[in-house]
Amino acid sequence: MNCSRRYFSLLLPFLSVAKAAPKTPILASKISRYEDLPVSLHGPNKLRLIMNGETRTGFAIEVHETELAPGEAPHPPHQHVNEEVFLVREGVLEVTIAGHTVNLNPGSVAYVASNEHHGVRNGGKTPARYFLFALGPDWDYRQRADTGFQD
């Protein structure tokens, strides 16, 4: 194969971007006690990041618990490629998927398929606590870990 300097000069910017892209962390086996999870405050809301990275088989996963104050939402309704599972622990979580809204009580689960428009908010008068499982690609683990409420 005969490569010219022009070929390499065109390739160089792409190589520098590829090298600069951070690697998603590989999740190691671990045990997390609830009381030891760090709490991140976002106004009146709280977030406990449980895990964030890729499994050894390359599957992206992020899990956190959110506590929303009454009437609060973590962010406006949106859609994305990754899928999500919401598991309600306490309070009332109002979940809207593709224009259909349901109030979920403790023990209830909502699954949001890829690219479905969705949103959540606390529909009750007490704090709502839920676990979020973000599954699959198209989320930035660094942004999520820093802001807590991006997805």
Disulfide bonds with the S-S distance in Angstrom:
none
